[in-house]
Structures are given as structure tokens and as C-alpha cells.
Amino acid sequence: MSYTSSAVKNRYNKKTYTNFQAALRKEDFALIEEIRKQIGLSRSEFLKMLISEKYGIDFDNK
């Protein structure tokens, strides 16, 4: 079995992904997290779902 080094994974992630950050009030964050966990989505999936519903963007068929 071969192993991929952390350095390789970090380079790939840096090349492929961009971080998105938002500052929320603690009570707003708690409410959003509660809803997200009930639905069973990751934070990125939850954000994409909201954008898709609001703006009709289909992330699966770009």
C-alpha cells in the first residue's frame, strides 16, 4: 500500500480549493449549525444548497 505525503495533499488542496470565511454572531452560528446538522450536510454542501435554492444555480452541471 502506498501513502500520499501531507505535503502532496497540501499542495493539491491549495491548488484546488479556496477558503471562504464569514464572521457570525454566536447565536446565529449556533442556529445555522443546528439546522445544517439536522439536514445532515457539510458546511460547503449547506452553502451550495442555499445558493442553489436562492439563485437556481446547479453546482453539479456547471
C-alpha positions, 0 to 999 in steps of 0.5 A: 500500500502506498501513502500520499505525503501531507505535503502532496495533499497540501499542495493539491488542496491549495491548488484546488480549493479556496477558503471562504470565511464569514464572521457570525454572531454566536447565536446565529452560528449556533442556529445555522449549525443546528439546522445544517446538522439536522439536514445532515450536510457539510458546511460547503454542501449547506452553502451550495444548497442555499445558493442553489435554492436562492439563485437556481444555480446547479453546482453539479452541471456547471 
